[in-house]
Amino acid sequence: MGRVHYIAHDGTRHAIELADGTTLMEGAVANGIPGIDGDCGGCAACGTCHVHVDPAWLDAVGPATDVEQDMLQFADGAAADSRLSCQIRMRADLDGLIVHLPESQH
């Protein structure tokens, strides 16, 4: 179990507890976090769960897979810190993780 902090573009913070193995997208959708839609259900096929990983957490989260990178090419505002939240699973070392939502997702 760990806590994830989702920060909207306007600075609004949402913090939720996630069980290990739960994706950040699943947690956001289940808890009504605005800006994370997860339209494809977590298949890395739509980009509606795009987040920017806080710089302090980039190494812990790790790099995007090739499939994820391909989808992120179409995400509005994608950058080097971009990930699909459906591809990040909670684990003990991610407790306190901070992700930022793109301006286009609100």
Number of C-alpha atoms within 10 A of each C-alpha: 15 16 18 21 18 27 21 20 15 10 10 9 14 16 16 15 15 20 14 14 12 16 19 27 25 20 21 24 17 9 13 11 19 14 22 26 21 22 14 13 15 20 14 23 17 19 25 23 28 31 30 22 24 17 11 10 15 18 9 11 19 11 14 17 10 9 11 20 18 13 17 24 13 11 21 14 14 17 13 12 16 25 29 29 25 27 20 18 18 23 17 12 11 18 16 15 21 22 25 20 22 22 12 11 16 13
